[in-house]
Amino acid sequence: MGSVVPFRRPAHAQSLIKHTATLSWLDRQGEQRRERHAAWTSVEAAQMAWKRARSLRLCGEALTFRIDHRSQVVL
């Protein structure tokens, strides 16, 4: 049988903070949509949200978008 490998966080103080980038956009019908992208670094969260926003914009799904950042302490 296979073994379960637990998710490992980096072993430094930054690992105690979870960063969230919230992507909000207006779709073709003018309705507001929202997605959250969480990661252990602010850069990773922002990159995930930015890539998704770019994809939505290029395919014409998003008229406008906004990315908000938040950090949360994880104990």
PDB file of N, H, CA, C and O in Angstrom:
ATOM      1  N   MET A   1       0.831  -1.179   0.000  1.00  0.00           N
ATOM      2  CA  MET A   1       0.000   0.000   0.000  1.00  0.00           C
ATOM      3  C   MET A   1       0.878   1.245   0.000  1.00  0.00           C
ATOM      4  O   MET A   1       2.019   1.219   0.460  1.00  0.00           O
ATOM      5  N   GLY A   2       0.321   2.337  -0.526  1.00  0.00           N
ATOM      6  H   GLY A   2      -0.607   2.358  -0.900  1.00  0.00           H
ATOM      7  CA  GLY A   2       1.049   3.593  -0.545  1.00  0.00           C
ATOM      8  C   GLY A   2       1.008   4.273   0.804  1.00  0.00           C
ATOM      9  O   GLY A   2       0.135   4.000   1.628  1.00  0.00           O
ATOM     10  N   SER A   3       1.941   5.142   1.017  1.00  0.00           N
ATOM     11  H   SER A   3       2.650   5.364   0.348  1.00  0.00           H
ATOM     12  CA  SER A   3       1.969   5.872   2.284  1.00  0.00           C
ATOM     13  C   SER A   3       1.430   7.285   2.070  1.00  0.00           C
ATOM     14  O   SER A   3       1.490   7.821   0.963  1.00  0.00           O
ATOM     15  N   VAL A   4       0.912   7.870   3.119  1.00  0.00           N
ATOM     16  H   VAL A   4       0.862   7.435   4.018  1.00  0.00           H
ATOM     17  CA  VAL A   4       0.392   9.229   3.064  1.00  0.00           C
ATOM     18  C   VAL A   4       1.519  10.180   3.434  1.00  0.00           C
ATOM     19  O   VAL A   4       2.129  10.054   4.496  1.00  0.00           O
ATOM     20  N   VAL A   5       1.787  11.124   2.555  1.00  0.00           N
ATOM     21  H   VAL A   5       1.291  11.226   1.692  1.00  0.00           H
ATOM     22  CA  VAL A   5       2.832  12.113   2.808  1.00  0.00           C
ATOM     23  C   VAL A   5       2.141  13.426   3.167  1.00  0.00           C
ATOM     24  O   VAL A   5       1.447  13.997   2.327  1.00  0.00           O
ATOM     25  N   PRO A   6       2.313  13.917   4.392  1.00  0.00           N
ATOM     26  CA  PRO A   6       1.646  15.158   4.785  1.00  0.00           C
ATOM     27  C   PRO A   6       2.235  16.356   4.045  1.00  0.00           C
ATOM     28  O   PRO A   6       3.411  16.367   3.679  1.00  0.00           O
ATOM     29  N   PHE A   7       1.383  17.370   3.834  1.00  0.00           N
ATOM     30  H   PHE A   7       0.429  17.362   4.131  1.00  0.00           H
ATOM     31  CA  PHE A   7       1.834  18.614   3.219  1.00  0.00           C
ATOM     32  C   PHE A   7       2.823  19.292   4.152  1.00  0.00           C
ATOM     33  O   PHE A   7       2.539  19.469   5.337  1.00  0.00           O
ATOM     34  N   ARG A   8       3.973  19.669   3.633  1.00  0.00           N
ATOM     35  H   ARG A   8       4.204  19.526   2.670  1.00  0.00           H
ATOM     36  CA  ARG A   8       5.004  20.300   4.467  1.00  0.00           C
ATOM     37  C   ARG A   8       5.045  21.790   4.212  1.00  0.00           C
ATOM     38  O   ARG A   8       5.140  22.239   3.069  1.00  0.00           O
ATOM     39  N   ARG A   9       4.972  22.547   5.285  1.00  0.00           N
ATOM     40  H   ARG A   9       4.895  22.182   6.213  1.00  0.00           H
ATOM     41  CA  ARG A   9       5.112  23.993   5.186  1.00  0.00           C
ATOM     42  C   ARG A   9       6.575  24.357   5.361  1.00  0.00           C
ATOM     43  O   ARG A   9       7.324  23.615   5.996  1.00  0.00           O
ATOM     44  N   PRO A  10       6.997  25.495   4.804  1.00  0.00           N
ATOM     45  CA  PRO A  10       8.369  25.945   5.025  1.00  0.00           C
ATOM     46  C   PRO A  10       8.634  26.122   6.519  1.00  0.00           C
ATOM     47  O   PRO A  10       7.737  26.508   7.270  1.00  0.00           O
ATOM     48  N   ALA A  11       9.858  25.842   6.948  1.00  0.00           N
ATOM     49  H   ALA A  11      10.586  25.529   6.338  1.00  0.00           H
ATOM     50  CA  ALA A  11      10.197  25.875   8.379  1.00  0.00           C
ATOM     51  C   ALA A  11      10.717  27.237   8.814  1.00  0.00           C
ATOM     52  O   ALA A  11      11.760  27.318   9.462  1.00  0.00           O
ATOM     53  N   HIS A  12      10.021  28.288   8.476  1.00  0.00           N
ATOM     54  H   HIS A  12       9.173  28.222   7.950  1.00  0.00           H
ATOM     55  CA  HIS A  12      10.422  29.616   8.927  1.00  0.00           C
ATOM     56  C   HIS A  12       9.175  30.386   9.357  1.00  0.00           C
ATOM     57  O   HIS A  12       8.058  29.896   9.189  1.00  0.00           O
ATOM     58  N   ALA A  13       9.351  31.561   9.899  1.00  0.00           N
ATOM     59  H   ALA A  13      10.259  31.958  10.036  1.00  0.00           H
ATOM     60  CA  ALA A  13       8.234  32.327  10.462  1.00  0.00           C
ATOM     61  C   ALA A  13       7.165  32.657   9.429  1.00  0.00           C
ATOM     62  O   ALA A  13       5.986  32.758   9.771  1.00  0.00           O
ATOM     63  N   GLN A  14       7.553  32.823   8.189  1.00  0.00           N
ATOM     64  H   GLN A  14       8.510  32.741   7.911  1.00  0.00           H
ATOM     65  CA  GLN A  14       6.592  33.140   7.132  1.00  0.00           C
ATOM     66  C   GLN A  14       5.537  32.044   6.996  1.00  0.00           C
ATOM     67  O   GLN A  14       4.421  32.304   6.545  1.00  0.00           O
ATOM     68  N   SER A  15       5.893  30.824   7.385  1.00  0.00           N
ATOM     69  H   SER A  15       6.799  30.613   7.750  1.00  0.00           H
ATOM     70  CA  SER A  15       4.961  29.702   7.238  1.00  0.00           C
ATOM     71  C   SER A  15       3.743  29.831   8.146  1.00  0.00           C
ATOM     72  O   SER A  15       2.763  29.110   7.961  1.00  0.00           O
ATOM     73  N   LEU A  16       3.785  30.726   9.114  1.00  0.00           N
ATOM     74  H   LEU A  16       4.581  31.312   9.264  1.00  0.00           H
ATOM     75  CA  LEU A  16       2.660  30.899  10.025  1.00  0.00           C
ATOM     76  C   LEU A  16       1.619  31.876   9.488  1.00  0.00           C
ATOM     77  O   LEU A  16       0.602  32.121  10.138  1.00  0.00           O
ATOM     78  N   ILE A  17       1.866  32.428   8.316  1.00  0.00           N
ATOM     79  H   ILE A  17       2.692  32.229   7.788  1.00  0.00           H
ATOM     80  CA  ILE A  17       0.948  33.389   7.721  1.00  0.00           C
ATOM     81  C   ILE A  17       0.441  32.836   6.393  1.00  0.00           C
ATOM     82  O   ILE A  17       1.229  32.472   5.521  1.00  0.00           O
ATOM     83  N   LYS A  18      -0.882  32.777   6.250  1.00  0.00           N
ATOM     84  H   LYS A  18      -1.522  33.073   6.959  1.00  0.00           H
ATOM     85  CA  LYS A  18      -1.488  32.334   4.997  1.00  0.00           C
ATOM     86  C   LYS A  18      -1.935  33.578   4.241  1.00  0.00           C
ATOM     87  O   LYS A  18      -2.617  34.432   4.807  1.00  0.00           O
ATOM     88  N   HIS A  19      -1.569  33.686   3.000  1.00  0.00           N
ATOM     89  H   HIS A  19      -1.016  32.992   2.540  1.00  0.00           H
ATOM     90  CA  HIS A  19      -1.900  34.848   2.183  1.00  0.00           C
ATOM     91  C   HIS A  19      -3.023  34.493   1.222  1.00  0.00           C
ATOM     92  O   HIS A  19      -3.037  33.415   0.629  1.00  0.00           O
ATOM     93  N   THR A  20      -3.964  35.419   1.079  1.00  0.00           N
ATOM     94  H   THR A  20      -3.953  36.295   1.560  1.00  0.00           H
ATOM     95  CA  THR A  20      -5.095  35.207   0.189  1.00  0.00           C
ATOM     96  C   THR A  20      -5.214  36.387  -0.762  1.00  0.00           C
ATOM     97  O   THR A  20      -5.195  37.542  -0.339  1.00  0.00           O
ATOM     98  N   ALA A  21      -5.337  36.088  -2.044  1.00  0.00           N
ATOM     99  H   ALA A  21      -5.353  35.149  -2.388  1.00  0.00           H
ATOM    100  CA  ALA A  21      -5.614  37.106  -3.052  1.00  0.00           C
ATOM    101  C   ALA A  21      -7.030  36.849  -3.553  1.00  0.00           C
ATOM    102  O   ALA A  21      -7.326  35.766  -4.060  1.00  0.00           O
ATOM    103  N   THR A  22      -7.901  37.837  -3.414  1.00  0.00           N
ATOM    104  H   THR A  22      -7.661  38.717  -3.003  1.00  0.00           H
ATOM    105  CA  THR A  22      -9.287  37.703  -3.859  1.00  0.00           C
ATOM    106  C   THR A  22      -9.440  38.401  -5.199  1.00  0.00           C
ATOM    107  O   THR A  22      -9.183  39.598  -5.327  1.00  0.00           O
ATOM    108  N   LEU A  23      -9.859  37.640  -6.184  1.00  0.00           N
ATOM    109  H   LEU A  23     -10.068  36.668  -6.080  1.00  0.00           H
ATOM    110  CA  LEU A  23     -10.065  38.161  -7.534  1.00  0.00           C
ATOM    111  C   LEU A  23     -11.550  38.426  -7.723  1.00  0.00           C
ATOM    112  O   LEU A  23     -12.363  37.507  -7.621  1.00  0.00           O
ATOM    113  N   SER A  24     -11.910  39.672  -7.995  1.00  0.00           N
ATOM    114  H   SER A  24     -11.250  40.418  -8.077  1.00  0.00           H
ATOM    115  CA  SER A  24     -13.301  40.049  -8.272  1.00  0.00           C
ATOM    116  C   SER A  24     -13.367  40.551  -9.702  1.00  0.00           C
ATOM    117  O   SER A  24     -12.475  41.268 -10.156  1.00  0.00           O
ATOM    118  N   TRP A  25     -14.424  40.175 -10.417  1.00  0.00           N
ATOM    119  H   TRP A  25     -15.149  39.592 -10.049  1.00  0.00           H
ATOM    120  CA  TRP A  25     -14.559  40.653 -11.787  1.00  0.00           C
ATOM    121  C   TRP A  25     -16.025  40.770 -12.177  1.00  0.00           C
ATOM    122  O   TRP A  25     -16.898  40.168 -11.551  1.00  0.00           O
ATOM    123  N   LEU A  26     -16.284  41.559 -13.226  1.00  0.00           N
ATOM    124  H   LEU A  26     -15.575  42.048 -13.734  1.00  0.00           H
ATOM    125  CA  LEU A  26     -17.615  41.669 -13.806  1.00  0.00           C
ATOM    126  C   LEU A  26     -17.655  40.780 -15.034  1.00  0.00           C
ATOM    127  O   LEU A  26     -16.796  40.882 -15.910  1.00  0.00           O
ATOM    128  N   ASP A  27     -18.663  39.899 -15.099  1.00  0.00           N
ATOM    129  H   ASP A  27     -19.361  39.816 -14.387  1.00  0.00           H
ATOM    130  CA  ASP A  27     -18.761  39.017 -16.260  1.00  0.00           C
ATOM    131  C   ASP A  27     -19.487  39.729 -17.408  1.00  0.00           C
ATOM    132  O   ASP A  27     -19.816  40.910 -17.301  1.00  0.00           O
ATOM    133  N   ARG A  28     -19.729  39.014 -18.490  1.00  0.00           N
ATOM    134  H   ARG A  28     -19.461  38.054 -18.577  1.00  0.00           H
ATOM    135  CA  ARG A  28     -20.353  39.609 -19.682  1.00  0.00           C
ATOM    136  C   ARG A  28     -21.745  40.170 -19.407  1.00  0.00           C
ATOM    137  O   ARG A  28     -22.160  41.140 -20.040  1.00  0.00           O
ATOM    138  N   GLN A  29     -22.464  39.565 -18.469  1.00  0.00           N
ATOM    139  H   GLN A  29     -22.127  38.777 -17.955  1.00  0.00           H
ATOM    140  CA  GLN A  29     -23.813  40.023 -18.137  1.00  0.00           C
ATOM    141  C   GLN A  29     -23.804  41.147 -17.097  1.00  0.00           C
ATOM    142  O   GLN A  29     -24.865  41.635 -16.708  1.00  0.00           O
ATOM    143  N   GLY A  30     -22.636  41.555 -16.651  1.00  0.00           N
ATOM    144  H   GLY A  30     -21.774  41.158 -16.967  1.00  0.00           H
ATOM    145  CA  GLY A  30     -22.521  42.626 -15.670  1.00  0.00           C
ATOM    146  C   GLY A  30     -22.640  42.174 -14.226  1.00  0.00           C
ATOM    147  O   GLY A  30     -22.731  43.007 -13.325  1.00  0.00           O
ATOM    148  N   GLU A  31     -22.643  40.862 -13.989  1.00  0.00           N
ATOM    149  H   GLU A  31     -22.570  40.185 -14.721  1.00  0.00           H
ATOM    150  CA  GLU A  31     -22.716  40.340 -12.625  1.00  0.00           C
ATOM    151  C   GLU A  31     -21.319  40.226 -12.027  1.00  0.00           C
ATOM    152  O   GLU A  31     -20.356  39.886 -12.714  1.00  0.00           O
ATOM    153  N   GLN A  32     -21.230  40.519 -10.731  1.00  0.00           N
ATOM    154  H   GLN A  32     -22.012  40.796 -10.173  1.00  0.00           H
ATOM    155  CA  GLN A  32     -19.930  40.433 -10.065  1.00  0.00           C
ATOM    156  C   GLN A  32     -19.655  39.001  -9.630  1.00  0.00           C
ATOM    157  O   GLN A  32     -20.517  38.336  -9.054  1.00  0.00           O
ATOM    158  N   ARG A  33     -18.449  38.539  -9.911  1.00  0.00           N
ATOM    159  H   ARG A  33     -17.749  39.079 -10.379  1.00  0.00           H
ATOM    160  CA  ARG A  33     -17.996  37.201  -9.520  1.00  0.00           C
ATOM    161  C   ARG A  33     -16.777  37.359  -8.624  1.00  0.00           C
ATOM    162  O   ARG A  33     -16.120  38.400  -8.630  1.00  0.00           O
ATOM    163  N   ARG A  34     -16.478  36.306  -7.845  1.00  0.00           N
ATOM    164  H   ARG A  34     -17.012  35.460  -7.840  1.00  0.00           H
ATOM    165  CA  ARG A  34     -15.339  36.387  -6.926  1.00  0.00           C
ATOM    166  C   ARG A  34     -14.712  35.014  -6.739  1.00  0.00           C
ATOM    167  O   ARG A  34     -15.415  34.008  -6.638  1.00  0.00           O
ATOM    168  N   GLU A  35     -13.383  34.978  -6.693  1.00  0.00           N
ATOM    169  H   GLU A  35     -12.812  35.795  -6.774  1.00  0.00           H
ATOM    170  CA  GLU A  35     -12.625  33.754  -6.398  1.00  0.00           C
ATOM    171  C   GLU A  35     -11.525  34.101  -5.411  1.00  0.00           C
ATOM    172  O   GLU A  35     -10.984  35.207  -5.431  1.00  0.00           O
ATOM    173  N   ARG A  36     -11.199  33.153  -4.550  1.00  0.00           N
ATOM    174  H   ARG A  36     -11.639  32.255  -4.534  1.00  0.00           H
ATOM    175  CA  ARG A  36     -10.083  33.345  -3.620  1.00  0.00           C
ATOM    176  C   ARG A  36      -8.956  32.395  -3.981  1.00  0.00           C
ATOM    177  O   ARG A  36      -9.185  31.219  -4.266  1.00  0.00           O
ATOM    178  N   HIS A  37      -7.729  32.921  -3.964  1.00  0.00           N
ATOM    179  H   HIS A  37      -7.544  33.876  -3.732  1.00  0.00           H
ATOM    180  CA  HIS A  37      -6.531  32.132  -4.250  1.00  0.00           C
ATOM    181  C   HIS A  37      -5.628  32.218  -3.023  1.00  0.00           C
ATOM    182  O   HIS A  37      -5.130  33.293  -2.691  1.00  0.00           O
ATOM    183  N   ALA A  38      -5.418  31.093  -2.353  1.00  0.00           N
ATOM    184  H   ALA A  38      -5.823  30.219  -2.623  1.00  0.00           H
ATOM    185  CA  ALA A  38      -4.635  31.072  -1.112  1.00  0.00           C
ATOM    186  C   ALA A  38      -3.302  30.379  -1.334  1.00  0.00           C
ATOM    187  O   ALA A  38      -3.208  29.416  -2.095  1.00  0.00           O
ATOM    188  N   ALA A  39      -2.268  30.880  -0.659  1.00  0.00           N
ATOM    189  H   ALA A  39      -2.344  31.662  -0.041  1.00  0.00           H
ATOM    190  CA  ALA A  39      -0.925  30.300  -0.745  1.00  0.00           C
ATOM    191  C   ALA A  39      -0.158  30.682   0.513  1.00  0.00           C
ATOM    192  O   ALA A  39      -0.613  31.504   1.309  1.00  0.00           O
ATOM    193  N   TRP A  40       1.006  30.076   0.678  1.00  0.00           N
ATOM    194  H   TRP A  40       1.376  29.409   0.031  1.00  0.00           H
ATOM    195  CA  TRP A  40       1.826  30.361   1.858  1.00  0.00           C
ATOM    196  C   TRP A  40       2.697  31.592   1.678  1.00  0.00           C
ATOM    197  O   TRP A  40       3.301  32.057   2.645  1.00  0.00           O
ATOM    198  N   THR A  41       2.782  32.140   0.454  1.00  0.00           N
ATOM    199  H   THR A  41       2.292  31.763  -0.332  1.00  0.00           H
ATOM    200  CA  THR A  41       3.497  33.404   0.242  1.00  0.00           C
ATOM    201  C   THR A  41       2.585  34.355  -0.519  1.00  0.00           C
ATOM    202  O   THR A  41       1.733  33.924  -1.297  1.00  0.00           O
ATOM    203  N   SER A  42       2.767  35.643  -0.292  1.00  0.00           N
ATOM    204  H   SER A  42       3.459  35.994   0.339  1.00  0.00           H
ATOM    205  CA  SER A  42       1.933  36.636  -0.972  1.00  0.00           C
ATOM    206  C   SER A  42       2.186  36.634  -2.473  1.00  0.00           C
ATOM    207  O   SER A  42       1.275  36.887  -3.261  1.00  0.00           O
ATOM    208  N   VAL A  43       3.411  36.352  -2.866  1.00  0.00           N
ATOM    209  H   VAL A  43       4.152  36.147  -2.226  1.00  0.00           H
ATOM    210  CA  VAL A  43       3.761  36.325  -4.289  1.00  0.00           C
ATOM    211  C   VAL A  43       3.009  35.209  -5.008  1.00  0.00           C
ATOM    212  O   VAL A  43       2.466  35.422  -6.092  1.00  0.00           O
ATOM    213  N   GLU A  44       2.977  34.023  -4.408  1.00  0.00           N
ATOM    214  H   GLU A  44       3.418  33.850  -3.528  1.00  0.00           H
ATOM    215  CA  GLU A  44       2.264  32.892  -5.021  1.00  0.00           C
ATOM    216  C   GLU A  44       0.771  33.181  -5.153  1.00  0.00           C
ATOM    217  O   GLU A  44       0.173  32.892  -6.189  1.00  0.00           O
ATOM    218  N   ALA A  45       0.173  33.743  -4.120  1.00  0.00           N
ATOM    219  H   ALA A  45       0.659  33.978  -3.278  1.00  0.00           H
ATOM    220  CA  ALA A  45      -1.258  34.054  -4.163  1.00  0.00           C
ATOM    221  C   ALA A  45      -1.550  35.086  -5.250  1.00  0.00           C
ATOM    222  O   ALA A  45      -2.515  34.947  -6.001  1.00  0.00           O
ATOM    223  N   ALA A  46      -0.721  36.112  -5.330  1.00  0.00           N
ATOM    224  H   ALA A  46       0.064  36.225  -4.720  1.00  0.00           H
ATOM    225  CA  ALA A  46      -0.913  37.148  -6.342  1.00  0.00           C
ATOM    226  C   ALA A  46      -0.720  36.598  -7.751  1.00  0.00           C
ATOM    227  O   ALA A  46      -1.473  36.949  -8.659  1.00  0.00           O
ATOM    228  N   GLN A  47       0.280  35.741  -7.942  1.00  0.00           N
ATOM    229  H   GLN A  47       0.892  35.456  -7.204  1.00  0.00           H
ATOM    230  CA  GLN A  47       0.514  35.154  -9.263  1.00  0.00           C
ATOM    231  C   GLN A  47      -0.666  34.298  -9.713  1.00  0.00           C
ATOM    232  O   GLN A  47      -1.068  34.362 -10.875  1.00  0.00           O
ATOM    233  N   MET A  48      -1.224  33.500  -8.808  1.00  0.00           N
ATOM    234  H   MET A  48      -0.898  33.447  -7.864  1.00  0.00           H
ATOM    235  CA  MET A  48      -2.374  32.663  -9.164  1.00  0.00           C
ATOM    236  C   MET A  48      -3.566  33.530  -9.571  1.00  0.00           C
ATOM    237  O   MET A  48      -4.229  33.252 -10.570  1.00  0.00           O
ATOM    238  N   ALA A  49      -3.837  34.582  -8.793  1.00  0.00           N
ATOM    239  H   ALA A  49      -3.299  34.808  -7.981  1.00  0.00           H
ATOM    240  CA  ALA A  49      -4.964  35.464  -9.096  1.00  0.00           C
ATOM    241  C   ALA A  49      -4.727  36.213 -10.403  1.00  0.00           C
ATOM    242  O   ALA A  49      -5.648  36.360 -11.206  1.00  0.00           O
ATOM    243  N   TRP A  50      -3.508  36.687 -10.623  1.00  0.00           N
ATOM    244  H   TRP A  50      -2.760  36.568  -9.971  1.00  0.00           H
ATOM    245  CA  TRP A  50      -3.199  37.433 -11.834  1.00  0.00           C
ATOM    246  C   TRP A  50      -3.319  36.548 -13.078  1.00  0.00           C
ATOM    247  O   TRP A  50      -3.847  36.991 -14.098  1.00  0.00           O
ATOM    248  N   LYS A  51      -2.837  35.310 -13.007  1.00  0.00           N
ATOM    249  H   LYS A  51      -2.408  34.950 -12.178  1.00  0.00           H
ATOM    250  CA  LYS A  51      -2.947  34.389 -14.148  1.00  0.00           C
ATOM    251  C   LYS A  51      -4.410  34.111 -14.489  1.00  0.00           C
ATOM    252  O   LYS A  51      -4.784  34.072 -15.661  1.00  0.00           O
ATOM    253  N   ARG A  52      -5.229  33.920 -13.461  1.00  0.00           N
ATOM    254  H   ARG A  52      -4.925  33.952 -12.509  1.00  0.00           H
ATOM    255  CA  ARG A  52      -6.659  33.672 -13.686  1.00  0.00           C
ATOM    256  C   ARG A  52      -7.334  34.908 -14.279  1.00  0.00           C
ATOM    257  O   ARG A  52      -8.154  34.788 -15.190  1.00  0.00           O
ATOM    258  N   ALA A  53      -6.995  36.092 -13.770  1.00  0.00           N
ATOM    259  H   ALA A  53      -6.329  36.189 -13.030  1.00  0.00           H
ATOM    260  CA  ALA A  53      -7.569  37.340 -14.286  1.00  0.00           C
ATOM    261  C   ALA A  53      -7.185  37.543 -15.748  1.00  0.00           C
ATOM    262  O   ALA A  53      -8.014  37.942 -16.565  1.00  0.00           O
ATOM    263  N   ARG A  54      -5.940  37.269 -16.066  1.00  0.00           N
ATOM    264  H   ARG A  54      -5.267  36.945 -15.401  1.00  0.00           H
ATOM    265  CA  ARG A  54      -5.468  37.411 -17.447  1.00  0.00           C
ATOM    266  C   ARG A  54      -6.220  36.461 -18.373  1.00  0.00           C
ATOM    267  O   ARG A  54      -6.616  36.840 -19.476  1.00  0.00           O
ATOM    268  N   SER A  55      -6.411  35.235 -17.921  1.00  0.00           N
ATOM    269  H   SER A  55      -6.089  34.927 -17.026  1.00  0.00           H
ATOM    270  CA  SER A  55      -7.138  34.244 -18.708  1.00  0.00           C
ATOM    271  C   SER A  55      -8.586  34.685 -18.946  1.00  0.00           C
ATOM    272  O   SER A  55      -9.096  34.586 -20.062  1.00  0.00           O
ATOM    273  N   LEU A  56      -9.241  35.173 -17.890  1.00  0.00           N
ATOM    274  H   LEU A  56      -8.827  35.254 -16.984  1.00  0.00           H
ATOM    275  CA  LEU A  56     -10.621  35.640 -18.022  1.00  0.00           C
ATOM    276  C   LEU A  56     -10.722  36.821 -18.981  1.00  0.00           C
ATOM    277  O   LEU A  56     -11.666  36.916 -19.765  1.00  0.00           O
ATOM    278  N   ARG A  57      -9.754  37.707 -18.912  1.00  0.00           N
ATOM    279  H   ARG A  57      -8.987  37.629 -18.275  1.00  0.00           H
ATOM    280  CA  ARG A  57      -9.751  38.899 -19.770  1.00  0.00           C
ATOM    281  C   ARG A  57      -9.510  38.524 -21.233  1.00  0.00           C
ATOM    282  O   ARG A  57     -10.179  39.045 -22.125  1.00  0.00           O
ATOM    283  N   LEU A  58      -8.560  37.626 -21.480  1.00  0.00           N
ATOM    284  H   LEU A  58      -8.017  37.203 -20.755  1.00  0.00           H
ATOM    285  CA  LEU A  58      -8.229  37.235 -22.852  1.00  0.00           C
ATOM    286  C   LEU A  58      -9.367  36.489 -23.542  1.00  0.00           C
ATOM    287  O   LEU A  58      -9.557  36.639 -24.749  1.00  0.00           O
ATOM    288  N   CYS A  59     -10.125  35.690 -22.798  1.00  0.00           N
ATOM    289  H   CYS A  59      -9.971  35.568 -21.817  1.00  0.00           H
ATOM    290  CA  CYS A  59     -11.229  34.941 -23.411  1.00  0.00           C
ATOM    291  C   CYS A  59     -12.527  35.751 -23.425  1.00  0.00           C
ATOM    292  O   CYS A  59     -13.548  35.266 -23.913  1.00  0.00           O
ATOM    293  N   GLY A  60     -12.501  36.964 -22.904  1.00  0.00           N
ATOM    294  H   GLY A  60     -11.672  37.358 -22.508  1.00  0.00           H
ATOM    295  CA  GLY A  60     -13.670  37.831 -22.953  1.00  0.00           C
ATOM    296  C   GLY A  60     -14.689  37.602 -21.853  1.00  0.00           C
ATOM    297  O   GLY A  60     -15.790  38.149 -21.916  1.00  0.00           O
ATOM    298  N   GLU A  61     -14.352  36.813 -20.851  1.00  0.00           N
ATOM    299  H   GLU A  61     -13.458  36.368 -20.800  1.00  0.00           H
ATOM    300  CA  GLU A  61     -15.284  36.535 -19.754  1.00  0.00           C
ATOM    301  C   GLU A  61     -15.348  37.675 -18.742  1.00  0.00           C
ATOM    302  O   GLU A  61     -16.382  37.876 -18.105  1.00  0.00           O
ATOM    303  N   ALA A  62     -14.262  38.418 -18.588  1.00  0.00           N
ATOM    304  H   ALA A  62     -13.423  38.255 -19.106  1.00  0.00           H
ATOM    305  CA  ALA A  62     -14.220  39.499 -17.595  1.00  0.00           C
ATOM    306  C   ALA A  62     -14.127  40.845 -18.295  1.00  0.00           C
ATOM    307  O   ALA A  62     -13.261  41.059 -19.142  1.00  0.00           O
ATOM    308  N   LEU A  63     -15.033  41.753 -17.930  1.00  0.00           N
ATOM    309  H   LEU A  63     -15.737  41.579 -17.241  1.00  0.00           H
ATOM    310  CA  LEU A  63     -14.967  43.107 -18.474  1.00  0.00           C
ATOM    311  C   LEU A  63     -13.933  43.922 -17.707  1.00  0.00           C
ATOM    312  O   LEU A  63     -13.104  44.608 -18.306  1.00  0.00           O
ATOM    313  N   THR A  64     -13.985  43.844 -16.383  1.00  0.00           N
ATOM    314  H   THR A  64     -14.658  43.287 -15.896  1.00  0.00           H
ATOM    315  CA  THR A  64     -12.998  44.493 -15.510  1.00  0.00           C
ATOM    316  C   THR A  64     -12.702  43.546 -14.359  1.00  0.00           C
ATOM    317  O   THR A  64     -13.490  42.646 -14.066  1.00  0.00           O
ATOM    318  N   PHE A  65     -11.562  43.753 -13.708  1.00  0.00           N
ATOM    319  H   PHE A  65     -10.923  44.485 -13.946  1.00  0.00           H
ATOM    320  CA  PHE A  65     -11.245  42.916 -12.550  1.00  0.00           C
ATOM    321  C   PHE A  65     -10.460  43.697 -11.517  1.00  0.00           C
ATOM    322  O   PHE A  65      -9.899  44.756 -11.799  1.00  0.00           O
ATOM    323  N   ARG A  66     -10.435  43.144 -10.303  1.00  0.00           N
ATOM    324  H   ARG A  66     -10.891  42.284 -10.074  1.00  0.00           H
ATOM    325  CA  ARG A  66      -9.709  43.751  -9.188  1.00  0.00           C
ATOM    326  C   ARG A  66      -9.153  42.630  -8.321  1.00  0.00           C
ATOM    327  O   ARG A  66      -9.816  41.612  -8.121  1.00  0.00           O
ATOM    328  N   ILE A  67      -7.942  42.811  -7.806  1.00  0.00           N
ATOM    329  H   ILE A  67      -7.403  43.637  -7.969  1.00  0.00           H
ATOM    330  CA  ILE A  67      -7.317  41.822  -6.931  1.00  0.00           C
ATOM    331  C   ILE A  67      -7.039  42.479  -5.578  1.00  0.00           C
ATOM    332  O   ILE A  67      -6.346  43.494  -5.504  1.00  0.00           O
ATOM    333  N   ASP A  68      -7.584  41.894  -4.511  1.00  0.00           N
ATOM    334  H   ASP A  68      -8.147  41.070  -4.570  1.00  0.00           H
ATOM    335  CA  ASP A  68      -7.358  42.363  -3.138  1.00  0.00           C
ATOM    336  C   ASP A  68      -6.528  41.322  -2.401  1.00  0.00           C
ATOM    337  O   ASP A  68      -6.697  40.121  -2.609  1.00  0.00           O
ATOM    338  N   HIS A  69      -5.626  41.791  -1.537  1.00  0.00           N
ATOM    339  H   HIS A  69      -5.488  42.767  -1.368  1.00  0.00           H
ATOM    340  CA  HIS A  69      -4.735  40.892  -0.798  1.00  0.00           C
ATOM    341  C   HIS A  69      -5.062  40.918   0.691  1.00  0.00           C
ATOM    342  O   HIS A  69      -5.442  41.949   1.246  1.00  0.00           O
ATOM    343  N   ARG A  70      -4.902  39.747   1.326  1.00  0.00           N
ATOM    344  H   ARG A  70      -4.593  38.910   0.875  1.00  0.00           H
ATOM    345  CA  ARG A  70      -5.122  39.628   2.767  1.00  0.00           C
ATOM    346  C   ARG A  70      -4.163  38.597   3.339  1.00  0.00           C
ATOM    347  O   ARG A  70      -3.855  37.596   2.693  1.00  0.00           O
ATOM    348  N   SER A  71      -3.699  38.846   4.541  1.00  0.00           N
ATOM    349  H   SER A  71      -3.949  39.659   5.066  1.00  0.00           H
ATOM    350  CA  SER A  71      -2.828  37.894   5.235  1.00  0.00           C
ATOM    351  C   SER A  71      -3.512  37.461   6.521  1.00  0.00           C
ATOM    352  O   SER A  71      -4.161  38.264   7.192  1.00  0.00           O
ATOM    353  N   GLN A  72      -3.363  36.185   6.860  1.00  0.00           N
ATOM    354  H   GLN A  72      -2.835  35.533   6.315  1.00  0.00           H
ATOM    355  CA  GLN A  72      -4.022  35.630   8.043  1.00  0.00           C
ATOM    356  C   GLN A  72      -3.034  34.758   8.802  1.00  0.00           C
ATOM    357  O   GLN A  72      -2.337  33.934   8.208  1.00  0.00           O
ATOM    358  N   VAL A  73      -2.977  34.942  10.106  1.00  0.00           N
ATOM    359  H   VAL A  73      -3.542  35.611  10.588  1.00  0.00           H
ATOM    360  CA  VAL A  73      -2.086  34.139  10.944  1.00  0.00           C
ATOM    361  C   VAL A  73      -2.701  32.759  11.131  1.00  0.00           C
ATOM    362  O   VAL A  73      -3.880  32.637  11.462  1.00  0.00           O
ATOM    363  N   VAL A  74      -1.895  31.716  10.916  1.00  0.00           N
ATOM    364  H   VAL A  74      -0.937  31.815  10.647  1.00  0.00           H
ATOM    365  CA  VAL A  74      -2.341  30.334  11.083  1.00  0.00           C
ATOM    366  C   VAL A  74      -1.584  29.734  12.254  1.00  0.00           C
ATOM    367  O   VAL A  74      -0.353  29.696  12.249  1.00  0.00           O
ATOM    368  N   LEU A  75      -2.306  29.269  13.248  1.00  0.00           N
ATOM    369  H   LEU A  75      -3.306  29.300  13.252  1.00  0.00           H
ATOM    370  CA  LEU A  75      -1.662  28.679  14.423  1.00  0.00           C
ATOM    371  C   LEU A  75      -1.752  27.187  14.410  1.00  0.00           C
ATOM    372  O   LEU A  75      -1.259  26.531  15.327  1.00  0.00           O
TER     373      LEU A  75
END
